[in-house]
């Protein structure tokens, strides 16, 4: 209704709605307005025609208009109200022009039909020929024909305009009806939304109440569970105390309590058996109807299930079991809890005694742990000492095996030299001198290693004694600490280096003296000048000694001396 009442405020929307309704309405038939058919379908349903194409075209036209307006100057632009007024002015000018044309046409037709105008036109004309007259008649006929055609076209256009006006009126009426229907739809939607809001509020309130009840019940459950857990802890503590007191009580009293528990169990079994017997008696009293059924069932043997037979046999066996012997007394007499300790002082005395025993046991355990720790330390020291001795022995075995191998090689060399000596390569006098020198060396070594002796020993005997002395020294060397051996080794190494340095200085001094002597001889000799040039051969490049080989030989010699004198 608001869209119909104010078309100037929302012209675009009104034009779109009018075009939609004009598309939905069918064109009138030739029979008249009563034969027009308008489809009264749901206005909220989209039609089959391509309305979106029209909307896109309108949007495109508006966009082009906006772009055109952007390119205009300030004085050429206008507001939205100015645009509407401009369109109204254009429509008004078109209508005025159309009315003027219609007035002029009607005035012309009336003037032409006036006989006075015809007389004046005939009176004032000039005499013309027949051809001109026929030509003018033809032109008049053509003009009248065109005028008749235009008039017929105008009448047709007037009818079309009336039809379009009727269609526009119907479209406006349909639009009003659609607006009314849409208002009713909005009202119903508002009512349903209000009802839904009320229902939602009620449901929310009920939900909050339920949540509050659930929270309250949950809190109650939590408190009950906490109470149950507290009571369970208390019961557990009491049970532990009962077990503790039962363990502290004498064995005779424990046996008595065990007998009381067994009696209570027997009484419970007797009561349970009596209850089952009473239930069985109540179940075995048959009624008349059950007897009739049994008599009718005796005619045909029933189909039995082995499981049911097994259950019946077990029930019969249970019924046939011998009854529990009669026990005097009630269950409450045997179920009443009893405590051996009547006075707290008894428990305190017993705990004091147990504490003393516990202290004694702790003291014994500590002593045992101390002795065990001492034994463990001793065992660790012994193991370390044995490992060190084992390592030393393994090293000594390696050293001895190397010495044995070296002695074997040396023995082979001596054996070879002895064979060469025995083959007569040397003369007898030379051999005697060598033997005497060897004997003197052996005697010197014997005096250094063993000492002076008054007995006259042969060279072979002295060698045997020296060998025994070396074995004793090797055995005693195993008992010497490694630190002391390292100290002695350093001292010997220092002495060897000092001796080597002295020998080197002596050799340098000797070489210097030899050079001086040769220089003196060269200075004293007569100079013989050669008459002919002496032929000189080509000099060979000097041979460079292998330093690594020299160092290796020196180290090998030092190792051999060290192993020979200190192993």
DRENLUMDO-43286 format. One record per residue (C-alpha): residue number from 1; y, z negated, x. Coordinates in steps of 0.1 Angstrom, whole numbers. Example, Ala and Ser with C-alpha at 12.3 -4.5 7.8 and 13.67 -1.06 7.14 Angstrom:
<atoms>
[1,[-45,-78,123]] [2,[-11,-71,137]] 
</atoms>
This chain:
<atoms>
[1,[0,0,0]] [2,[24,-8,28]] [3,[16,26,44]] [4,[25,44,12]] [5,[57,23,6]] [6,[71,29,41]] [7,[63,65,53]] [8,[92,66,77]] [9,[79,36,97]] [10,[45,51,104]] [11,[47,88,99]] [12,[20,97,124]] [13,[-6,75,108]] [14,[4,87,72]] [15,[1,123,84]] [16,[-34,117,99]] [17,[-46,99,67]] [18,[-32,127,45]] [19,[-49,154,66]] [20,[-82,135,63]] [21,[-79,131,26]] [22,[-69,168,22]] [23,[-100,178,42]] [24,[-122,156,20]] [25,[-108,170,-13]] [26,[-121,204,-24]] [27,[-97,232,-33]] [28,[-91,238,-71]] [29,[-109,265,-89]] [30,[-94,293,-109]] [31,[-102,276,-142]] [32,[-74,251,-138]] [33,[-68,215,-127]] [34,[-96,202,-149]] [35,[-122,221,-129]] [36,[-112,204,-96]] [37,[-139,184,-79]] [38,[-131,155,-55]] [39,[-159,137,-37]] [40,[-156,100,-42]] [41,[-176,89,-12]] [42,[-172,58,9]] [43,[-138,60,26]] [44,[-150,40,56]] [45,[-177,65,65]] [46,[-168,91,91]] [47,[-168,127,76]] [48,[-188,156,91]] [49,[-157,175,101]] [50,[-144,173,136]] [51,[-116,148,130]] [52,[-115,137,166]] [53,[-105,172,176]] [54,[-75,170,153]] [55,[-66,136,167]] [56,[-69,150,203]] [57,[-47,179,194]] [58,[-21,156,179]] [59,[-23,134,210]] [60,[-19,164,232]] [61,[11,176,212]] [62,[27,142,214]] [63,[21,140,252]] [64,[37,174,256]] [65,[67,163,236]] [66,[70,132,257]] [67,[69,152,289]] [68,[95,175,274]] [69,[117,146,265]] [70,[113,132,301]] [71,[128,164,315]] [72,[159,164,292]] [73,[192,149,301]] [74,[206,117,287]] [75,[229,133,261]] [76,[200,156,249]] [77,[176,127,242]] [78,[174,108,209]] [79,[156,78,195]] [80,[127,76,171]] [81,[150,72,141]] [82,[170,102,153]] [83,[138,123,155]] [84,[129,114,119]] [85,[164,122,107]] [86,[163,155,126]] [87,[130,165,110]] [88,[145,155,76]] [89,[176,176,83]] [90,[154,206,93]] [91,[134,202,61]] [92,[167,200,41]] [93,[181,231,57]] [94,[149,251,51]] [95,[150,240,14]] [96,[187,250,10]] [97,[181,283,27]] [98,[152,290,4]] [99,[173,281,-27]] [100,[201,304,-16]] [101,[177,332,-11]] [102,[163,326,-45]] [103,[198,325,-61]] [104,[208,357,-44]] [105,[176,375,-55]] [106,[181,363,-92]] [107,[218,374,-91]] [108,[209,408,-78]] [109,[182,413,-104]] [110,[206,403,-132]] [111,[234,426,-118]] [112,[210,455,-116]] [113,[198,450,-152]] [114,[235,449,-164]] [115,[244,483,-181]] [116,[281,480,-171]] [117,[271,477,-135]] [118,[250,509,-139]] [119,[279,527,-156]] [120,[302,517,-128]] [121,[277,528,-102]] [122,[272,561,-120]] [123,[310,566,-125]] [124,[320,560,-90]] [125,[292,581,-74]] [126,[299,615,-60]] [127,[281,645,-72]] [128,[251,650,-50]] [129,[223,675,-49]] [130,[190,672,-65]] [131,[172,666,-32]] [132,[195,637,-25]] [133,[190,624,-60]] [134,[152,626,-56]] [135,[154,609,-23]] [136,[175,581,-37]] [137,[152,577,-66]] [138,[123,575,-42]] [139,[142,548,-22]] [140,[150,529,-54]] [141,[114,531,-65]] [142,[103,518,-31]] [143,[128,490,-32]] [144,[118,481,-67]] [145,[81,482,-57]] [146,[88,460,-27]] [147,[109,437,-49]] [148,[80,435,-74]] [149,[56,428,-46]] [150,[79,400,-32]] [151,[83,385,-66]] [152,[45,385,-71]] [153,[41,369,-37]] [154,[67,343,-45]] [155,[49,334,-78]] [156,[16,332,-59]] [157,[33,310,-33]] [158,[48,288,-60]] [159,[13,284,-75]] [160,[-1,275,-41]] [161,[28,250,-36]] [162,[20,234,-70]] [163,[-17,232,-60]] [164,[-8,217,-27]] [165,[15,192,-44]] [166,[-13,182,-67]] [167,[-36,178,-37]] [168,[-10,157,-20]] [169,[-6,135,-51]] [170,[-43,131,-53]] [171,[-45,123,-16]] [172,[-18,97,-20]] [173,[-36,82,-50]] [174,[-69,81,-30]] [175,[-51,66,-1]] [176,[-37,38,-24]] [177,[-72,33,-38]] [178,[-86,31,-2]] [179,[-58,6,7]] [180,[-67,-15,-23]] [181,[-104,-13,-15]] [182,[-96,-22,21]] [183,[-75,-52,10]] [184,[-104,-63,-12]] [185,[-127,-59,17]] [186,[-104,-80,39]] [187,[-102,-107,12]] [188,[-140,-108,9]] [189,[-143,-108,47]] [190,[-118,-137,48]] [191,[-138,-156,22]] [192,[-171,-151,40]] [193,[-155,-161,73]] [194,[-141,-193,57]] [195,[-175,-200,43]] [196,[-192,-193,76]] [197,[-167,-216,94]] [198,[-174,-244,69]] [199,[-211,-239,74]] [200,[-207,-238,112]] [201,[-186,-270,110]] [202,[-213,-287,89]] [203,[-241,-275,113]] [204,[-220,-286,143]] [205,[-215,-320,127]] [206,[-252,-323,119]] [207,[-260,-312,155]] [208,[-237,-338,170]] [209,[-253,-364,148]] [210,[-287,-353,159]] [211,[-276,-353,195]] [212,[-262,-388,191]] [213,[-295,-399,175]] [214,[-314,-383,203]] [215,[-293,-400,229]] [216,[-297,-433,212]] [217,[-334,-429,209]] [218,[-336,-417,245]] [219,[-317,-448,257]] [220,[-341,-469,237]] [221,[-370,-452,252]] [222,[-355,-456,287]] [223,[-350,-494,281]] [224,[-385,-497,267]] [225,[-399,-479,297]] [226,[-379,-500,321]] [227,[-392,-532,302]] [228,[-428,-518,304]] [229,[-424,-511,341]] [230,[-410,-546,347]] [231,[-439,-561,327]] [232,[-464,-539,346]] [233,[-449,-552,379]] [234,[-451,-588,367]] [235,[-487,-582,355]] [236,[-495,-566,389]] [237,[-480,-596,407]] [238,[-499,-620,385]] [239,[-531,-600,391]] [240,[-525,-601,428]] [241,[-518,-639,427]] [242,[-550,-644,406]] [243,[-570,-624,431]] [244,[-554,-643,460]] [245,[-562,-676,444]] [246,[-597,-665,436]] [247,[-602,-655,473]] [248,[-589,-688,484]] [249,[-612,-708,461]] [250,[-647,-720,473]] [251,[-677,-696,469]] [252,[-694,-720,444]] [253,[-664,-718,421]] [254,[-663,-680,425]] [255,[-699,-678,415]] [256,[-692,-699,384]] [257,[-663,-676,374]] [258,[-686,-646,379]] [259,[-712,-662,356]] [260,[-684,-669,330]] [261,[-674,-632,331]] [262,[-710,-621,326]] [263,[-714,-644,296]] [264,[-682,-630,281]] [265,[-695,-595,285]] [266,[-728,-604,269]] [267,[-710,-620,239]] [268,[-689,-588,235]] [269,[-721,-567,236]] [270,[-737,-590,209]] [271,[-707,-587,186]] [272,[-706,-549,191]] [273,[-743,-547,183]] [274,[-739,-568,151]] [275,[-710,-546,140]] [276,[-731,-514,146]] [277,[-760,-529,127]] [278,[-738,-538,97]] [279,[-724,-503,96]] [280,[-759,-489,97]] [281,[-770,-511,68]] [282,[-740,-499,48]] [283,[-748,-463,56]] [284,[-785,-465,47]] [285,[-779,-477,10]] [286,[-784,-443,-8]] [287,[-770,-435,-43]] [288,[-788,-419,-72]] [289,[-772,-386,-65]] [290,[-783,-386,-28]] [291,[-818,-395,-40]] [292,[-818,-365,-63]] [293,[-806,-343,-35]] [294,[-833,-356,-13]] [295,[-860,-349,-40]] [296,[-846,-314,-44]] [297,[-846,-309,-7]] [298,[-882,-320,-3]] [299,[-894,-288,-20]] [300,[-883,-266,9]] [301,[-884,-277,46]] [302,[-849,-277,60]] [303,[-840,-258,92]] [304,[-836,-284,119]] [305,[-815,-282,150]] [306,[-830,-295,182]] [307,[-796,-311,191]] [308,[-796,-330,158]] [309,[-832,-341,164]] [310,[-822,-353,199]] [311,[-793,-372,184]] [312,[-816,-388,158]] [313,[-841,-398,184]] [314,[-814,-413,206]] [315,[-802,-433,175]] [316,[-837,-445,168]] [317,[-842,-455,203]] [318,[-810,-475,202]] [319,[-821,-492,170]] [320,[-854,-500,186]] [321,[-838,-516,217]] [322,[-845,-553,220]] [323,[-815,-574,207]] [324,[-794,-594,231]] [325,[-806,-630,233]] [326,[-786,-656,215]] [327,[-758,-671,235]] [328,[-743,-704,227]] [329,[-705,-707,225]] [330,[-677,-685,215]] [331,[-660,-657,234]] [332,[-628,-677,237]] [333,[-646,-704,257]] [334,[-656,-679,284]] [335,[-624,-658,284]] [336,[-600,-687,289]] [337,[-586,-683,325]] [338,[-593,-711,349]] [339,[-578,-719,383]] [340,[-595,-739,410]] [341,[-563,-754,423]] [342,[-550,-782,400]] [343,[-522,-794,424]] [344,[-498,-772,443]] [345,[-502,-794,473]] [346,[-538,-782,476]] [347,[-527,-746,479]] [348,[-500,-756,504]] [349,[-525,-774,526]] [350,[-549,-745,524]] [351,[-521,-721,533]] [352,[-510,-743,563]] [353,[-546,-743,576]] [354,[-548,-705,572]] [355,[-515,-701,589]] [356,[-528,-721,619]] [357,[-559,-700,620]] [358,[-538,-669,618]] [359,[-516,-681,647]] [360,[-547,-688,668]] [361,[-560,-653,660]] [362,[-526,-638,669]] [363,[-526,-657,702]] [364,[-561,-645,710]] [365,[-552,-609,701]] [366,[-521,-611,723]] [367,[-542,-625,752]] [368,[-567,-597,746]] [369,[-539,-571,746]] [370,[-525,-585,778]] [371,[-559,-583,795]] [372,[-564,-549,781]] [373,[-530,-538,794]] [374,[-538,-552,829]] [375,[-572,-534,828]] [376,[-555,-502,818]] [377,[-529,-505,846]] [378,[-557,-512,871]] [379,[-577,-483,859]] [380,[-546,-460,861]] [381,[-539,-472,897]] [382,[-576,-467,906]] [383,[-576,-433,891]] [384,[-544,-423,910]] [385,[-558,-437,942]] [386,[-591,-419,938]] [387,[-573,-387,930]] [388,[-552,-390,962]] [389,[-583,-397,982]] [390,[-601,-368,966]] [391,[-571,-346,974]] [392,[-571,-358,1010]] [393,[-608,-353,1014]] [394,[-606,-318,1000]] [395,[-577,-310,1025]] [396,[-598,-325,1053]] [397,[-628,-305,1043]] [398,[-607,-274,1043]] [399,[-593,-282,1077]] [400,[-627,-291,1091]] [401,[-642,-259,1077]] [402,[-614,-239,1095]] [403,[-620,-258,1127]] [404,[-657,-251,1125]] [405,[-650,-214,1120]] [406,[-626,-214,1149]] [407,[-651,-232,1171]] [408,[-678,-208,1161]] [409,[-656,-179,1172]] [410,[-648,-197,1204]] [411,[-684,-205,1210]] [412,[-692,-168,1206]] [413,[-666,-159,1231]] [414,[-678,-185,1255]] [415,[-714,-173,1250]] [416,[-702,-138,1258]] [417,[-684,-150,1289]] [418,[-714,-170,1300]] [419,[-736,-139,1296]] [420,[-712,-118,1317]] [421,[-710,-146,1342]] [422,[-748,-148,1344]] [423,[-752,-110,1348]] [424,[-738,-113,1383]] [425,[-704,-98,1377]] [426,[-689,-124,1399]] [427,[-699,-135,1433]] [428,[-715,-169,1440]] [429,[-686,-183,1459]] [430,[-662,-173,1431]] [431,[-685,-188,1405]] [432,[-687,-220,1424]] [433,[-650,-223,1427]] [434,[-646,-216,1390]] [435,[-672,-242,1382]] [436,[-654,-267,1404]] [437,[-621,-260,1388]] [438,[-637,-262,1353]] [439,[-652,-296,1363]] [440,[-619,-308,1375]] [441,[-602,-298,1342]] [442,[-630,-314,1322]] [443,[-626,-346,1343]] [444,[-589,-346,1338]] [445,[-593,-342,1300]] [446,[-620,-370,1301]] [447,[-596,-394,1319]] [448,[-569,-386,1294]] [449,[-590,-390,1263]] [450,[-616,-416,1273]] [451,[-603,-433,1305]] [452,[-615,-441,1340]] [453,[-651,-447,1346]] [454,[-671,-458,1376]] [455,[-702,-438,1369]] [456,[-706,-404,1383]] [457,[-710,-381,1353]] [458,[-717,-345,1352]] [459,[-695,-320,1335]] [460,[-719,-315,1306]] [461,[-721,-353,1300]] [462,[-683,-356,1301]] [463,[-680,-328,1276]] [464,[-705,-346,1253]] [465,[-685,-378,1256]] [466,[-653,-359,1249]] [467,[-669,-343,1218]] [468,[-680,-378,1206]] [469,[-645,-391,1212]] [470,[-630,-362,1192]] [471,[-653,-369,1163]] [472,[-642,-406,1164]] [473,[-606,-396,1165]] [474,[-611,-372,1136]] [475,[-628,-399,1115]] [476,[-600,-424,1124]] [477,[-574,-397,1115]] [478,[-586,-398,1079]] [479,[-576,-434,1077]] [480,[-542,-429,1091]] [481,[-514,-426,1064]] [482,[-499,-392,1058]] [483,[-464,-405,1065]] [484,[-474,-415,1100]] [485,[-490,-382,1106]] [486,[-458,-364,1096]] [487,[-438,-386,1120]] [488,[-462,-379,1149]] [489,[-462,-342,1140]] [490,[-424,-342,1141]] [491,[-424,-359,1175]] [492,[-449,-335,1190]] [493,[-430,-306,1176]] [494,[-398,-319,1192]] [495,[-416,-324,1226]] [496,[-430,-289,1224]] [497,[-396,-274,1217]] [498,[-381,-294,1246]] [499,[-409,-282,1269]] [500,[-405,-246,1257]] [501,[-367,-248,1263]] [502,[-372,-262,1299]] [503,[-397,-234,1306]] [504,[-373,-208,1293]] [505,[-345,-222,1315]] [506,[-368,-223,1345]] [507,[-378,-186,1339]] [508,[-341,-176,1335]] [509,[-333,-194,1367]] [510,[-362,-177,1385]] [511,[-352,-143,1372]] [512,[-316,-149,1383]] [513,[-327,-158,1418]] [514,[-349,-127,1419]] [515,[-320,-106,1408]] [516,[-298,-121,1435]] [517,[-324,-116,1461]] [518,[-328,-79,1452]] [519,[-291,-74,1452]] [520,[-289,-90,1486]] [521,[-316,-67,1499]] [522,[-298,-37,1484]] [523,[-266,-47,1501]] [524,[-283,-51,1535]] [525,[-303,-19,1535]] [526,[-289,13,1550]] [527,[-276,38,1526]] [528,[-293,72,1528]] [529,[-273,99,1513]] [530,[-294,126,1497]] [531,[-288,161,1509]] [532,[-303,177,1479]] [533,[-299,168,1443]] [534,[-327,147,1432]] [535,[-348,159,1403]] [536,[-346,135,1374]] [537,[-372,137,1346]] [538,[-362,134,1311]] [539,[-359,98,1300]] [540,[-381,86,1272]] [541,[-365,65,1244]] [542,[-369,28,1249]] [543,[-399,11,1231]] [544,[-387,-15,1206]] [545,[-410,-45,1204]] [546,[-422,-56,1170]] [547,[-404,-89,1164]] [548,[-425,-98,1134]] [549,[-457,-95,1155]] [550,[-442,-116,1182]] [551,[-432,-143,1157]] [552,[-466,-142,1141]] [553,[-483,-146,1174]] [554,[-461,-175,1183]] [555,[-467,-192,1150]] [556,[-505,-186,1153]] [557,[-505,-201,1188]] [558,[-486,-232,1175]] [559,[-510,-236,1145]] [560,[-540,-234,1168]] [561,[-525,-259,1192]] [562,[-516,-282,1163]] [563,[-551,-280,1147]] [564,[-568,-284,1181]] [565,[-548,-315,1192]] [566,[-542,-332,1159]] [567,[-573,-325,1138]] 
</atoms>
